[in-house]
Amino acid sequence: MFGMGPTELVLLLLLVLIVFGAGKLPQVGRSLGGAISEFKDSVKGKDEDEDEKPASSSTSSDASPKDDAE
């Protein structure tokens, strides 16, 4: 993995622990994971706008039978 051995990984983790502190590590990990998942979604072509379009069209089709019943 990038030519890094176990010693380098331990030193890197200690450096991160010193810089961010133990209390901030879960928050840093959460934000990093969210950023990675957003990047993967954008690479795959998934878009939030595409997900919302079918939902809005189904609500408009639900509204038209109600208008006919009146």
C-alpha positions in Angstrom: 0.0 0.0 0.0 1.9 3.0 -1.3 5.2 1.3 -0.2 4.3 1.9 3.5 5.1 -0.6 6.1 3.6 -1.2 9.5 6.0 1.2 11.2 5.0 4.1 8.9 1.3 3.4 9.4 1.7 3.5 13.2 3.6 6.7 13.0 1.0 8.2 10.7 -1.8 7.2 13.1 0.0 8.7 16.0 0.5 11.9 14.1 -3.2 12.1 13.3 -4.1 11.4 16.9 -1.8 14.2 18.1 -3.1 16.7 15.5 -6.8 16.0 15.9 -7.1 14.6 19.4 -9.0 11.6 20.5 -12.3 13.4 20.8 -12.3 14.6 17.2 -11.3 11.4 15.5 -14.9 10.0 15.2 -16.0 13.3 13.6 -13.0 13.3 11.2 -13.7 9.7 10.2 -17.4 10.4 9.7 -16.8 13.4 7.5 -14.1 11.5 5.5 -16.4 8.6 5.0 -19.2 10.9 3.8 -16.9 12.6 1.4 -15.7 9.3 0.0 -19.3 8.1 -0.5 -20.3 11.3 -2.2 -17.3 11.0 -4.5 -18.2 7.4 -5.4 -21.8 8.4 -6.1 -20.7 11.2 -8.4 -18.3 8.9 -10.3 -21.1 6.4 -10.8 -23.3 9.1 -12.1 -25.9 9.0 -9.3 -27.4 12.4 -8.8 -29.8 13.6 -6.2 -31.8 15.5 -8.8 -32.4 12.2 -10.7 -33.8 10.6 -7.6 -36.2 13.4 -6.9 -37.7 13.6 -10.5 -39.6 10.3 -10.4 -41.0 11.0 -7.0 -42.4 14.4 -8.1 -44.0 12.9 -11.2 -45.7 10.2 -9.1 -47.2 12.7 -6.8 -48.5 14.7 -9.7 -50.1 11.6 -11.2 -51.6 10.9 -7.8 -53.2 14.3 -7.7 -54.9 14.0 -11.1 -57.4 11.2 -10.1 -58.4 13.2 -7.1 -59.2 16.1 -9.3 -61.4 13.8 -11.5 -63.3 12.6 -8.5 -64.4 16.1 -7.5 
